[in-house]
Amino acid sequence: MRGTATDRCGTTQDGARPAQSGARPGRTRRSLVALVAATAAISGCGVGAGETPEDVGLRVTDRFGSEVVVDRPRAEVEGEDTVVRLLQRNVPIETDAGGTFVSAIDGRVGGEAADGSTPYWVFFRNGVLSDKGAAGVQVADGDRIWWDRHDQRIANVQGVVGSFPMPFTAREDGEPPAVELGCVDVAAAACRIAGERLTAAGVAVTAAELAPQSAPNRLRVLVGPWDGIRRDPVAARLEAPPRTSGVLARVRDERLIPYRADGTAAPTIGAGWGLIAATRVRREPMTWVVSGRTALDAQSAAELLTADVLDGAFALLVRDRAPRPLPFPAAE
């Protein structure tokens, strides 16, 4: 297990899975005194007289986004708030002993459950899993902060598509990120449409022929039919199980296997599927895949590359030109 980033006054965030020090089976809610003490431990983190960020969104979900707990496109935020302070302003939370990480949000406890699963709380900033503790990340203008409780042994999710146009429009030090649009066929309709959708969302991109990279140095959007996309070693991770790819869908022999929120596989889709998903290796920039079994399927996926369609989805299945968020509900 990789090391956990910690700091003296906030949460931890582990790139692979949270530290095994959360709630245990049969855990009862901590006493009011302990809760107040834990709250006091983090209340001073990120509180200051700095300029208040604007247009900050907060989303809290459960089980890979399948259940919405809180959705505030204009969250309450003040001064130099950190991610954990932003959360605390907008929803009741609890921390573990010593305030090392968020153990419960709105009464939903993270940690080992009676059924043997270990759903912990993690957060994504602008669509990317943070590799820093929530008390060590200061909220900035336009940030989209998304907390989700899930078992990372099911899927080691590194990025979500439901904060689009983030991360492609996130600004670090005032500068937008460099974004590469890699197309299997730059003359294909899917490539043209994806470029139009990205441009309309405020993303500066130039289409180029897909150049497979094992360690990309910039954000990428890869577009085209799967038989061409799979040549890229990062995109090819989608042929592995979700716990490896971080995507709750798997491509096998050009067929798509969607997954449910409990980690079980849904029936395989043989034809007429498209997919929009995000993955990465280690801490490299995110790679988005906009693909499908055929060129026409990839085009159908590219047409849905918009904020209103992607909103709130970990990944997006396109079936007969209609979008459906992934994962499917556990009961389906």
C-alpha positions in Angstrom: 0.0 0.0 0.0 1.3 3.4 -0.9 2.0 6.0 1.8 -0.8 8.2 3.1 -0.5 12.0 2.9 -1.2 13.5 6.3 -1.0 16.8 8.0 -1.5 18.0 11.5 -5.0 19.4 11.1 -7.0 17.5 8.6 -7.9 14.5 6.6 -5.8 11.9 4.9 -6.1 10.8 1.3 -4.5 7.6 0.1 -4.0 7.1 -3.6 -4.8 3.4 -3.4 -7.0 3.0 -0.4 -7.5 4.9 2.8 -5.6 3.9 5.9 -7.3 1.1 7.9 -8.1 3.3 10.9 -11.7 4.2 10.2 -14.9 2.9 11.6 -15.1 -0.7 12.7 -18.1 -3.1 12.6 -20.7 -2.2 15.1 -19.3 1.3 15.6 -21.7 3.7 17.4 -21.8 7.4 16.8 -19.2 9.2 18.9 -20.3 11.2 21.8 -21.2 14.8 21.4 -18.1 15.8 23.4 -15.8 13.8 21.2 -17.5 15.2 18.1 -17.1 18.8 19.3 -13.5 18.1 20.0 -12.9 16.7 16.6 -14.6 19.6 15.0 -12.5 22.0 16.9 -9.4 20.2 15.8 -10.1 21.0 12.1 -12.1 24.2 12.5 -9.0 26.3 12.4 -7.7 24.7 9.3 -8.0 27.0 6.3 -9.8 29.8 8.2 -8.5 33.2 7.3 -9.2 36.6 6.0 -8.2 35.8 2.4 -10.5 36.6 -0.6 -13.4 34.2 -0.8 -13.3 31.9 -3.8 -16.2 32.2 -6.3 -18.3 29.6 -8.1 -17.3 26.7 -5.9 -19.4 23.5 -6.2 -19.7 20.7 -3.6 -21.0 17.2 -4.3 -21.3 14.3 -1.8 -22.3 10.9 -3.1 -22.3 7.3 -2.0 -21.1 4.1 -3.8 -19.4 5.5 -6.9 -21.9 8.3 -7.3 -24.9 6.1 -7.4 -26.6 7.9 -4.5 -26.6 11.7 -4.1 -26.2 13.0 -0.5 -25.5 16.7 -1.2 -25.3 18.6 -4.4 -24.6 22.3 -4.1 -23.4 24.0 -7.3 -22.9 27.2 -5.2 -21.5 25.9 -1.9 -21.0 28.1 1.1 -17.3 29.1 1.3 -15.3 31.8 3.0 -11.8 33.2 2.9 -9.0 30.7 2.7 -11.1 27.6 3.2 -9.6 24.2 2.7 -11.5 21.3 1.3 -12.3 19.9 4.7 -13.5 23.3 6.0 -15.7 23.7 2.9 -17.2 20.3 3.6 -17.8 21.2 7.3 -19.5 24.5 6.3 -22.0 22.7 4.2 -22.8 19.3 5.8 -22.4 17.6 9.2 -19.1 15.6 9.4 -17.2 13.6 11.8 -13.5 12.8 12.0 -11.6 9.9 13.4 -9.7 10.2 16.7 -7.2 13.1 16.4 -8.9 14.4 13.3 -6.7 12.6 10.8 -9.4 12.0 8.2 -13.1 12.4 7.6 -14.8 9.3 9.0 -18.5 10.3 8.4 -20.5 12.7 6.3 -24.1 13.4 7.1 -24.1 10.4 9.3 -22.7 8.0 6.7 -19.7 6.3 8.3 -16.7 5.2 6.4 -14.7 2.1 7.3 -15.0 -1.6 7.6 -18.6 -2.7 7.3 -20.4 -5.8 8.6 -20.5 -7.3 5.2 -16.7 -7.2 4.9 -16.6 -4.2 2.5 -14.4 -1.2 3.4 -16.2 2.0 1.9 -14.1 5.0 2.8 -14.6 8.7 2.0 -12.3 10.1 -0.6 -12.5 13.3 -2.6 -12.0 14.5 -6.2 -10.9 18.0 -6.9 -12.0 19.1 -10.4 -12.6 15.5 -11.5 -9.2 14.1 -10.2 -8.6 12.0 -7.1 -6.6 14.2 -4.8 -3.2 12.9 -3.6 -3.2 15.4 -0.7 -5.1 15.6 2.6 -8.3 17.6 2.5 -6.9 20.0 5.1 -3.9 20.6 2.9 -5.8 21.7 -0.2 -7.1 25.2 -0.4 -10.3 25.9 -2.3 -9.9 28.1 -5.4 -12.2 29.9 -7.8 -14.3 27.5 -9.8 -13.3 24.4 -7.9 -15.6 21.3 -8.1 -15.1 19.3 -4.9 -16.7 15.8 -4.9 -16.6 13.5 -2.0 -17.7 9.9 -2.5 -17.8 6.9 -0.2 -16.8 3.6 -1.8 -14.7 0.5 -1.5 -11.5 1.1 -3.5 -10.9 -2.7 -3.7 -13.8 -2.7 -6.1 -12.5 0.1 -8.3 -9.5 2.3 -7.7 -11.1 5.3 -9.2 -8.6 8.0 -10.2 -10.9 10.4 -12.0 -14.5 11.1 -12.8 -16.1 12.6 -15.9 -19.0 14.2 -14.0 -17.3 17.4 -13.2 -16.8 18.3 -16.9 -15.4 20.6 -18.2 -13.1 20.1 -15.3 -10.3 19.1 -15.2 -9.7 20.7 -18.6 -10.6 24.2 -17.5 -9.0 24.2 -14.1 -6.4 26.9 -13.6 -3.2 26.5 -11.7 -1.3 29.7 -11.0 -3.7 31.5 -13.4 -2.9 29.3 -16.4 -5.2 26.7 -18.0 -3.8 23.3 -18.4 -2.4 22.0 -21.7 -4.9 19.6 -23.2 -4.2 17.1 -26.1 -7.0 15.8 -28.3 -5.7 12.5 -29.7 -7.8 11.0 -32.5 -7.6 7.6 -34.2 -8.6 9.4 -37.4 -8.4 13.2 -37.3 -10.8 13.4 -40.3 -13.5 11.3 -38.6 -16.7 12.9 -37.4 -16.0 11.7 -33.8 -12.8 13.7 -33.7 -14.4 16.8 -35.2 -17.4 16.6 -32.8 -15.2 16.1 -29.7 -13.2 19.1 -30.7 -16.3 21.2 -31.1 -17.7 20.0 -27.7 -14.4 20.8 -25.9 -14.1 24.2 -27.6 -17.7 25.1 -26.6 -16.8 24.2 -23.0 -13.9 26.6 -23.0 -11.1 24.1 -23.6 -8.3 25.0 -25.9 -7.4 21.9 -27.9 -5.9 21.0 -31.3 -6.7 17.6 -32.8 -3.8 15.4 -33.8 -3.3 11.8 -34.7 -3.2 9.5 -31.6 0.3 9.0 -30.4 0.3 6.2 -27.8 2.0 7.2 -24.5 2.7 5.1 -21.4 3.4 8.3 -19.4 1.6 11.3 -20.8 2.8 14.7 -19.7 -0.5 16.5 -20.2 -4.2 16.0 -20.0 -5.5 14.0 -22.9 -8.8 13.2 -24.6 -8.6 10.1 -26.8 -11.3 9.7 -29.4 -12.1 6.9 -31.9 -13.2 3.3 -32.2 -11.9 0.9 -29.5 -9.7 -1.1 -31.9 -7.6 2.1 -32.4 -7.8 3.5 -28.9 -6.6 0.3 -27.3 -3.2 0.9 -28.9 -2.6 3.5 -26.2 -1.2 1.7 -23.1 -3.1 4.0 -20.7 -6.4 3.6 -22.4 -5.8 -0.1 -22.7 -6.2 -0.3 -18.9 -9.9 -0.4 -19.6 -9.4 -4.0 -20.7 -8.5 -4.8 -17.1 -10.9 -5.2 -14.1 -12.1 -2.0 -12.4 -9.8 -2.4 -9.4 -6.9 -1.8 -11.9 -8.4 0.6 -14.4 -10.5 2.6 -11.9 -13.4 2.5 -14.4 -16.6 0.7 -13.6 -16.7 -0.8 -17.1 -14.4 -3.3 -18.9 -13.8 -3.9 -22.6 -13.2 -7.5 -23.6 -13.0 -8.6 -27.2 -14.6 -5.4 -28.3 -17.6 -6.1 -26.0 -18.4 -3.9 -23.0 -19.0 -5.2 -19.5 -20.7 -2.5 -17.4 -20.5 -2.9 -13.6 -22.9 -2.3 -10.7 -22.2 -0.2 -7.7 -21.5 -3.3 -5.6 -18.8 -4.4 -7.9 -20.7 -7.2 -9.7 -20.7 -7.3 -13.5 -23.9 -6.5 -15.4 -24.7 -8.3 -18.7 -22.2 -7.9 -21.5 -23.1 -5.5 -24.3 -21.9 -6.9 -27.6 -22.7 -4.1 -30.1 -23.9 -0.5 -30.2 -22.0 0.7 -27.1 -20.0 3.9 -26.5 -18.0 5.0 -23.4 -16.7 8.2 -21.8 -14.3 7.4 -19.0 -11.2 8.7 -17.2 -8.1 6.8 -16.1 -4.5 7.3 -15.3 -1.3 5.6 -14.2 0.1 6.6 -10.8 0.1 10.4 -10.6 0.3 11.1 -14.4 -2.2 13.5 -15.9 -5.7 12.1 -16.6 -6.5 10.4 -19.9 -10.1 10.5 -21.0 -11.4 7.9 -23.4 -14.3 8.8 -25.8 -14.8 5.6 -27.6 -17.1 2.8 -28.8 -17.1 -0.4 -30.7 -17.3 1.2 -34.1 -16.5 4.7 -35.5 -20.2 5.5 -35.4 -20.4 4.4 -31.7 -17.4 6.6 -31.0 -19.2 9.5 -32.7 -22.3 8.9 -30.5 -20.1 9.2 -27.4 -18.4 12.3 -28.7 -21.8 14.0 -29.2 -22.5 13.5 -25.5 -19.3 15.2 -24.4 -21.3 18.0 -22.6 -21.6 19.2 -19.0 -25.3 18.6 -18.7 -25.1 15.0 -19.9 -21.9 14.1 -17.9 -22.9 15.8 -14.7 -22.6 13.5 -11.7 -21.4 10.5 -13.6 -18.3 8.5 -12.6 -18.2 7.2 -16.2 -20.8 7.3 -19.0 -22.2 4.4 -21.1 -23.7 5.3 -24.4 -26.2 2.8 -25.6 -28.2 3.3 -28.9 -27.1 7.0 -28.7 -28.6 7.4 -25.2 -26.5 8.1 -22.1 -26.5 6.2 -18.9 -24.2 6.8 -15.9 -21.9 4.1 -14.7 -22.0 2.2 -12.4 -25.5 0.7 -12.6 -27.4 0.6 -9.3 -26.4 -2.3 -7.1 -29.9 -3.8 -7.2 -30.2 -3.9 -11.0 
